Amino acid sequence: MSSLVDLLVSIFWTVRIVQYIAITTISLVAYEYLIKLDDEIRYLWGRRVSFGGILMALCRYLPFVNVLTVIVDISMPDMDYEGCLMGYRAYSSFIFIEFTLSTLVLFTRAYAVWGGSWRILSILVIVFTGSSAGSFYALFLFLSNTDAPPLNLPTSCIFDIKNDDVWIALVVLVFCESLALGLLLIKSIEHARAMRYLSVNAPRRSILAVMTQDGIGYFACTLALTSANLVILERVTPDLRDFLFIIQGALSNILCSRLLFHVRAVNDSPSGTFANYSIHIDTLARSQLDQEIELSFWKRRDNISTMSSCRN
């Protein structure tokens, strides 16, 4: 009898925790939408359609779709076995899309910072394709071993998660975010050296500096959430292993939309800089450096020739 009571209490708290997470996530998404509505109107709807605008729109509205899917799935107490699994697979797929979208935004920023370099583009395309395929396979394994046991109780769906293979997707996500941040930091350091070499006074709000600061902040937030998820996958009961994925997917898209808004705001600011500024400075620095290297070579050659003639 006591074991049955313990089981019922565990089921009750599991349902409550999932519901609280869903309510917290929808509140966060709605709050973010309202406070950034002016920015959305200014930087999204008032401009022509572009790839960056499409990414921004997806980051703004995809969390709503996912959270609504979760709410529908956990608010129907009489859903059958197939319906529970279908709903679970639906919002798990949306979370996967949210993570993939966040990676795409970060890689797009890195590619833009490097001035459309084909070498960087090739690296990013290969990594993005491989990481997406690996994460999808990990999600497939995760969902293949997830069950919704019939309990015949007036509660929403309860899931029995029998593995933690989704940790692979989390590690892949951290790797992709580290790569995007690393490329951004390398370009920022090169840019700072180029301006110091040319004695150029940088504008007060360089887009590259803003992107670097935002990138570090984004990485710190997502790393904290990912670390928490990895700990939960190993330490929490099987029916609650995935409860933080909902809020992490929504928060990733919220942060990405803020990254895009901030870049456009700085770009439109009178004290800001245009996107090609750093590329122009770096190209100028390389050109001047090449000229000095060539001049040094010819001077050294002339000195050697002079010394040889003196000996003769």
C-alpha positions in Angstrom: 0.0 0.0 0.0 2.8 2.4 0.9 4.6 1.7 -2.4 1.4 2.6 -4.3 1.0 5.8 -2.4 4.7 6.7 -3.1 4.1 6.0 -6.8 1.0 8.2 -6.9 2.9 11.0 -5.0 5.8 10.7 -7.4 3.5 10.9 -10.4 1.7 13.9 -9.0 5.0 15.8 -8.4 6.3 14.9 -11.9 3.2 16.3 -13.5 3.3 19.4 -11.4 7.0 20.1 -12.2 6.5 19.7 -15.9 3.5 22.0 -15.7 5.4 24.6 -13.7 8.3 24.5 -16.3 5.8 24.9 -19.1 4.1 27.9 -17.4 7.5 29.5 -16.6 8.6 29.1 -20.2 5.5 30.6 -21.8 5.7 33.5 -19.3 9.3 34.1 -20.2 8.6 33.9 -23.9 5.6 36.2 -23.7 7.4 38.7 -21.5 10.4 38.8 -23.9 8.0 39.2 -26.9 6.3 42.2 -25.3 9.4 44.1 -24.1 11.1 43.6 -27.5 8.1 44.3 -29.7 9.3 47.8 -30.5 12.6 46.4 -31.7 10.8 43.8 -33.8 8.7 46.4 -35.5 11.8 48.6 -36.1 14.4 46.1 -37.2 12.2 43.3 -38.6 8.9 44.3 -40.1 10.0 47.7 -41.3 12.7 46.2 -43.6 12.9 44.1 -46.7 13.0 40.3 -46.4 16.6 39.0 -45.8 18.2 35.9 -44.5 19.0 37.6 -41.2 15.4 38.8 -41.0 14.1 35.2 -41.5 16.4 34.0 -38.7 15.2 36.8 -36.4 11.5 35.9 -37.1 12.1 32.2 -36.4 13.9 33.0 -33.1 11.0 35.2 -32.1 8.1 32.9 -32.9 9.4 29.3 -32.8 9.4 29.2 -28.9 5.7 30.1 -28.9 4.9 27.1 -31.2 7.0 24.7 -29.0 5.6 25.8 -25.7 2.0 25.7 -27.0 2.7 22.1 -28.1 3.9 21.2 -24.6 0.9 22.8 -23.0 -1.5 20.9 -25.2 0.3 17.6 -24.5 0.4 18.0 -20.7 -3.1 19.5 -20.3 -5.1 16.6 -21.7 -5.6 14.0 -18.9 -7.4 11.4 -21.1 -4.9 11.2 -24.0 -4.2 7.6 -25.1 -0.8 6.0 -25.5 -0.2 6.9 -29.2 -1.4 10.5 -28.6 1.1 10.9 -25.7 4.0 9.6 -27.7 3.1 11.7 -30.7 2.9 14.9 -28.6 6.2 14.1 -26.9 7.9 13.5 -30.2 6.4 16.7 -31.6 7.8 19.1 -29.0 11.1 17.2 -28.8 11.5 17.8 -32.5 10.7 21.5 -32.0 13.4 21.7 -29.3 15.8 20.1 -31.7 14.9 22.7 -34.3 15.4 25.5 -31.7 18.9 24.3 -30.9 19.7 23.9 -34.6 18.4 27.4 -35.3 20.5 28.9 -32.5 23.6 27.2 -34.0 22.7 28.5 -37.4 22.5 32.1 -36.1 25.9 31.8 -34.3 27.5 30.3 -37.4 26.0 33.0 -39.6 27.4 35.7 -37.4 30.9 34.1 -37.4 30.7 33.8 -41.2 29.7 37.5 -41.5 32.5 38.6 -39.2 35.1 36.8 -41.4 33.9 38.8 -44.4 32.4 35.9 -46.3 35.6 33.8 -46.4 35.1 30.6 -48.4 37.4 28.7 -46.1 35.4 29.7 -43.0 32.2 29.0 -44.9 33.4 25.5 -45.8 34.4 24.7 -42.2 31.1 26.0 -40.8 29.0 24.1 -43.4 30.8 20.8 -42.7 30.5 21.3 -38.9 26.9 22.3 -39.1 25.9 19.4 -41.3 27.8 16.9 -39.2 26.5 18.3 -35.9 22.9 18.4 -37.1 23.1 14.8 -38.3 24.8 13.6 -35.0 22.2 15.5 -32.8 19.3 14.1 -34.9 20.7 10.6 -34.4 21.0 11.1 -30.7 17.5 12.4 -30.5 16.3 9.4 -32.5 17.9 7.0 -30.0 16.5 9.0 -27.1 12.9 8.9 -28.5 13.1 5.3 -29.5 13.6 4.3 -25.9 11.0 6.6 -24.4 7.7 5.1 -23.4 4.4 6.4 -22.1 3.1 3.6 -19.7 -0.7 3.5 -19.4 -1.5 4.4 -15.7 -5.3 4.7 -16.0 -5.1 7.8 -13.8 -6.8 11.3 -14.4 -3.4 12.9 -15.1 -1.6 14.1 -18.2 1.0 12.0 -20.0 3.8 10.4 -17.9 6.9 9.3 -19.8 9.4 6.7 -18.9 12.8 7.8 -20.3 15.0 4.7 -20.5 18.3 6.2 -21.7 20.3 9.5 -21.6 21.6 9.4 -25.2 20.5 13.0 -25.7 23.7 14.0 -23.8 25.5 13.6 -27.2 23.4 16.4 -28.6 24.2 18.6 -25.7 28.0 18.0 -26.1 27.7 18.7 -29.9 25.8 21.9 -29.0 28.6 23.1 -26.7 31.2 22.3 -29.3 29.4 24.3 -32.0 28.9 27.3 -29.7 32.6 27.1 -28.7 33.6 27.1 -32.4 31.5 30.1 -33.2 32.8 32.0 -30.2 36.4 31.0 -31.0 36.1 32.3 -34.5 34.6 35.6 -33.2 37.4 36.0 -30.6 40.1 35.3 -33.2 38.7 37.9 -35.6 38.3 40.4 -32.7 42.0 40.0 -31.7 43.2 40.3 -35.3 41.0 43.5 -35.7 42.5 45.0 -32.5 46.0 44.3 -33.6 45.3 45.8 -37.0 44.0 49.0 -35.6 46.9 49.2 -33.2 49.4 48.6 -36.0 47.8 51.3 -38.2 47.2 53.7 -35.2 43.6 53.9 -36.1 41.1 55.4 -33.7 38.3 52.9 -33.4 34.7 54.2 -33.1 33.1 54.1 -29.7 30.8 51.3 -30.6 32.3 48.8 -33.0 30.0 46.1 -34.2 32.8 43.6 -33.9 33.3 44.5 -30.2 29.5 44.3 -29.6 29.3 40.9 -31.2 32.2 39.6 -29.2 30.7 40.9 -25.9 27.3 39.5 -26.7 28.8 36.2 -27.9 30.7 35.7 -24.5 27.5 36.5 -22.6 25.5 34.1 -24.7 28.0 31.3 -24.3 28.1 31.7 -20.5 24.3 31.5 -20.3 24.0 28.4 -22.6 27.0 26.7 -21.0 25.3 27.0 -17.5 22.0 25.6 -18.8 23.7 22.8 -20.7 25.8 21.8 -17.7 22.6 21.8 -15.6 21.0 19.5 -18.2 23.9 17.1 -18.2 23.8 16.8 -14.4 20.0 16.3 -14.5 20.3 13.6 -17.1 22.6 11.6 -14.7 21.1 12.4 -11.3 17.3 12.8 -11.7 14.6 10.1 -11.9 14.0 8.9 -15.5 10.6 10.6 -15.9 12.2 14.1 -15.2 15.4 13.8 -17.2 14.3 16.2 -19.9 12.3 18.8 -18.0 14.9 21.6 -18.6 15.2 21.1 -22.3 11.9 23.1 -22.9 13.2 26.2 -21.2 16.7 25.9 -22.7 15.4 25.7 -26.2 13.2 28.8 -25.7 16.0 30.7 -23.9 18.5 29.9 -26.7 16.2 31.4 -29.3 15.5 34.5 -27.1 19.2 35.1 -26.7 19.8 34.7 -30.4 17.0 37.2 -31.2 18.6 39.7 -28.8 22.0 39.2 -30.5 20.5 40.1 -33.9 18.5 43.0 -32.5 21.7 44.4 -30.8 23.8 44.2 -33.9 21.1 46.0 -36.0 20.7 48.6 -33.3 24.5 49.3 -33.2 24.7 49.3 -37.0 22.0 51.9 -37.2 23.4 54.1 -34.4 25.2 57.3 -35.5 28.2 56.2 -33.3 28.2 52.7 -34.7 30.1 51.3 -37.6 29.1 49.6 -40.7 29.6 45.8 -41.1 32.5 46.0 -43.5 34.6 48.3 -41.2 36.7 45.5 -39.7 37.2 43.8 -43.0 38.5 47.1 -44.5 40.9 47.7 -41.6 42.2 44.2 -41.7 42.7 44.3 -45.5 44.5 47.6 -45.2 46.7 46.3 -42.4 47.7 43.2 -44.3 48.4 45.3 -47.4 50.7 47.6 -45.5 52.4 44.7 -43.7 53.1 43.0 -47.0 54.6 46.2 -48.4 56.9 46.5 -45.4 58.0 42.9 -45.6 58.8 43.3 -49.3 60.7 46.5 -48.6 62.7 44.9 -45.8 63.5 42.0 -48.1 64.9 44.3 -50.8 66.9 46.3 -48.2 68.4 43.1 -46.9 69.3 42.0 -50.4 70.9 45.4 -51.2 73.0 45.1 -48.0 74.2 41.6 -48.9 75.2 42.8 -52.4 77.0 45.8 -50.9 79.0 43.6 -48.5 79.9 41.2 -51.3 81.2 44.0 -53.5 83.3 45.4 -50.6 84.9 42.0 -50.0 85.8 41.7 -53.7 
